[in-house]
Amino acid sequence: MKQTLTTQHNTTWWQHIRLSGCIFLFLLTGVIHIHAQSVIWNDNTPTATDLQLTGEQTGTVIHFAVSGSDLSSPVIEIKLPKYIEYKGWIDYKTTESLGNNYVTLSAPTITGTVTGTGQTVTFTLSSPIPIGKSVKVGILRAATDCDTPTSSLSDVVKILSGTTEIAGKDAAYSVFRPYVVMAYEPATKSISFADGESGTPKYQNIKINNTDPKGRVKTMTVTLKYTNGQMLPSDFRANGIAIPAGNINTATAGTVILTLDKNVFNSLGNNDDYYITNEDGELILSYGVIPMECGTKNISAELKSTCQTLTDNGSVLMETPTGMPYMTRTNTFSPATGLNFPVDGRYTLTIVLRNTGTANATKYNFPITANYIQYIDESSLDVSFDAGPNIIWSSNVGIRHGMSNLLNPRDKFNGKCSSLNMSFPVIPAGRTITIKVDYVRSPYDTYTVDGNVEYTGACSMGENLLQNTWYSDACGNGINSTYN
């Protein structure tokens, strides 16, 4: 009996020990759970928006709430992949008016390099963040480097307490890049002019496609190169719509640079500032060409798009014409005063150019000049044509003078006459061109300084107006014009 009682007592003692241990472990576990720092991700963040390899900025959004216990020494760290560039940040508490339950952030620090190990964006927040408070922040980034991979990219997001990671998550995305191809249409790449055809442009077409269904083209340039004086490209169009003048650069002789951007793309498709073949269709770039010399001449096209440079060559053939051009020119002043203007007046010079021959005249260039006591008002310049298509022409001011020069006897124009240079690359046979421009006369009979006449012999309007002008036939051979 005594032994039985002892066993029961021992059993009861051991059960008490086990029960006490369970209670201790339960209490210990409860303390750890209550004090563990953690976060709850909101809106399935972090999330990252895909990028285009054209420099546009898109974002990665981070949205979480503090749970478990207050978050001490809080840090948000975002590691960007190599070639992805940080561009800025967004505090959504401010932009979305999220209220007092959200934490206000300060600008991050940026470490690392875009083309090295990649950039790290670090937000250091005020400590601690109370349990239940939320943070919503975004960063902007862009891709512009041609070595940027197009897939398997992630912004690695970590929430830290000091240097201890509390939570981490990757925000995956892709980078899309266009892939452009071009080809002459038709594939022969050449256009031909028979005798007598070269007065009107013929058109070369370049077909451009962006073969990537998601890659967007923001800007392309097409550079046409040719030997200056051999041909004249003009009338540049995209899908039949004139390319704006501001997108055409002809500053360098023998070179035309066409910029294809939103000013062109928005006239083709869905008005979104980009070129995407699936949405906007093929892009047919066309330009007219007039030959200025005989034989086959080359014109090359170089297309530059995102991380691409493509080149191809076309040609222009001009058959040797059987006819010859013959240019004449008449000069008339109104009022009809000849070359001796009355003092202080405005007079109009009318020049009539005629090609009375049977072939194109090319490279017809000449200056309009004034004498020492006049200046040419280039703003009054007017060029008109007889019936038929407009003829391409250009003008540039050689020397500009104005009334301020004429009113100052001591300003001798530096010994230079006022001049305006006219250029007509091609004047077809049988065509007539009329040019009108105003002269302004000094209010003084003569300029004298210290009793000496200062303008005599400085320059002669008459000689410059009446001099013969050299031009060329359709094969580039020089011809001397006449005047009446």
Buried (B, 14 or more C-beta within 10 A) or exposed (E): EEEEEEEEEEEEEEEEEEEEEEEEEEEEEEEEEEEEBBBEBBEEBBBBBBBBBBBBBBBBBBBBBBEBBBBEBBBBBBBBBBBBBBBEBBBBBEEEEBEEEBBEBEEBEBEBEBEEEBBBBBBBBEEBBEBEBBBBBBBBBBBBBEEBEBEEBBBBBBBBBEEEEBBEBBBEBBBBBBBBBBBBBEEEBBBBBEBBBBBEBBEBBBBBBBEBEBBBBBBBBBBBBBEEBBBBBBBBBBBEEEBBEEBBEBEEEBBBBBBBBBBBBBBBBEEEEBBBBEBBEEBBBBBBBBBBBBEEBBBEBBBBBBBBEBEEEBBBBBBEBEBBBBBBBEBEBEEEEEEEBEEEBEBBBBBBBBBEBBBBBBBBEBBBBBBBBBBBBBEBBEBEBEEEEEBBBEBEEBBEBEEEBBEEBEEBBEEBBBBBBBEBBBBBBEBBBBBBBBBBBBEBEBBEEEEEEBBEEBBBBEEBBEEEBEBBBBBBEEBEBEBE
